[in-house]
Structures are given as C-alpha cells and as structure tokens.
C-alpha cells in the first residue's frame, strides 16, 4: 500500500527515508520527560519505508 494523501501517517520502529532536501530538526515533547525529533523531508518524490514494524507487548 502506498499512502499519498494529505495527512497519511506511517508507524514503525525503524523507518528509512529517501529525499533530496530536509528542514532542520525540531525537538518536541513526547511522553513524561522524553523528547522526540521531527523533521520535514522534501523530494520528487520523497519516500519512507518501514524497515522494522512496531511490536506491542501486552
């Protein structure tokens, strides 16, 4: 499945991105005292592939 619509989201433990240009990284709050990184990538087309899926532990 290829997601191409505005607002589509992918989730994975490891994601590989192919792009031509990226904006600066921005720190943002996640859970508790942890912080995450966010960046915007650009390309024609920019692509992201999930290398390792998220495994949920019960």
N, C-alpha and C positions, 0 to 999 in steps of 0.2 A: 504494500500500500504506500503510495506517495502522497504526502499531505502538502497541499499547495494553497489552501485558502487562508485568508487573514485570520490570525488568532489560533491556528492549529498548533498543537504542542506535542513534543515527544518527550518521553521519560526513559532514563536508563542510568545504570551505574557508571558506564563509560560511554562517551559519545565522541565520535571523530567528526571534525568539521573540515570542509574544503571551501576555501573562499579566496577572494582576491584582496580584500581590504577589511580591516576591523577598526572599530572605535576603541577608545580607552576603556580599561576595566573599571568597574564601579563596585565598591563594597556595599552590601545591603544586609540588613538583619534577617536571620532565618529563625531558628528556634532557640530559646533560652539565651545563652550568651554567645552562640555560634553565629558566624557571619559567612556569607557566600559571595561569590564573584559573578558579575553579569557583564556581558559584552555583546555588542551588536556586530554581526558579520555581514559583509556585502559581497556580491559576485553576480556573475551571469552564467549559470545560476549558482547561488551558494547552496551547499548541501550539508546535511548532517546525517550520520549513520550510527545506529546503536551498536556498539561493539560488545557490551555486556548488559544484559537486562537486569532489572531490579528484582531481587529475591526477597520476598516478605517473610519474616519469621513470626510465627504465631506464639 
